[in-house]
Amino acid sequence: MKHMLSLVGLGRITYSPEMTHPKATTCVRLPSLRELFPSMYTTPRKDGSLKSRRCRANQTQLTILNRIFRTTGFPSTQLRAALALQLGMSPRTIQIWFQNKRQSSRKKPT
């Protein structure tokens, strides 16, 4: 069973549960809004350093993350890295999203 993830302009990643890592057919990384406009995503602290603001996943990102979650609740490191590149998120953010999703699915059985 294979799943195709695709975002316009970002390439495609083919993933099947029996694979140990996704096959990246085309992987083009575009700069995120955070990289293009860093002042929109940071807040100055008293000591002069910058604190990142919390960014919520948009609907497209949520759709893809939920689709992968239905396949596997524990994505591999390689899959998280591939998703991070495609979705413009960090692998750590994706890891936390899956942790939170697993926890919420335990609380609300569907």
N, C-alpha and C positions, 0 to 999 in steps of 0.2 A: 504494500500500500504506500503510494508516494503522494507527497503533498508539494504543491508548487507555491512558493511565496514570491510575490512580484509587486514591486512598487514602480510606478511610472518613472523612468529615468534613472532608477537605481540598480537595474539588473535583476537577475533571478537566482534563487537558491533552490535546489531540489533536495528534499529531505524525506527519507523513509525511516521508520522506526528501527529497522534491522541494521541500518548503517551506523558506523561508529562516528562518522563525521559527515557534514553536508558536502555535497559536490557543488562548488561555486562555478557556474557556467560563465557568468559575467559578473564582476563585482566592481562597481565604480562607486567610490565614496565621494559624495558631494558635501561641501561644508554645511554644517548645521547653522541654524539661526543663532545659537549660542556662540558659535565661532565667528559669525559675521558681525553680530551686534552684542559684544560682551557686556556693555553697560546696561542693557535691558535685563540681564539675568544676574546681576550682582548688586549687592548692597554694601556701602562702605561701613566698616566697623570703626570704633573709637580709636583703635591703634593704627588706623590707616590701611589695614589689609582689607581685602574684599571677601564677602561671604556670598556664596552662590544661593540664589533663590530656588525654591522647590519648583520643579517643572513636572506637570502632569502629562501622562501619555495622551496623545490625541486619538481620535476615533480609528484612524487607519492603523496606528500602532497597536491599539487594543484589540482590533479585529484579528490581526496576525498573531499576537501573543495568545489570545484565547484559542485560536485554531491550533497552535502548537501545544497549548496546555491540554486540550482534549486528546491529543496524541500521546504526550508524555508530560507528566508532572515534574520530572526531573531531567531537564535538558543537559546535554553534555557541555563541557567547556567549549568545545569547537562550535557547537550549535549556538551557544550564547554569544560567542565572538562573531559568528556570521550574522546573527540577528542584530547585534549591536551596530555592525557596519551598515546593514540594510535599513535599519529603523532610525539611525542617527542618535542612538542612546549608548550609554556605556554598558559594558558587560556586567558591571556591578549593579547598575540600575535594573537590568533584566533579571539578574539573580534575585534581587530583593522583590521584584514584582512576582516572580514565581513563588517565593517563600510566602508572601502575603496571600497570594491566590490559593495556595495549598491550605493555609490556615483558615481562610474564609470558607473554603469548600468543606472543611471538617466541621465548622460551626453550623453551616447551612447545607445539609445534604440535599443534592438535587438529582 
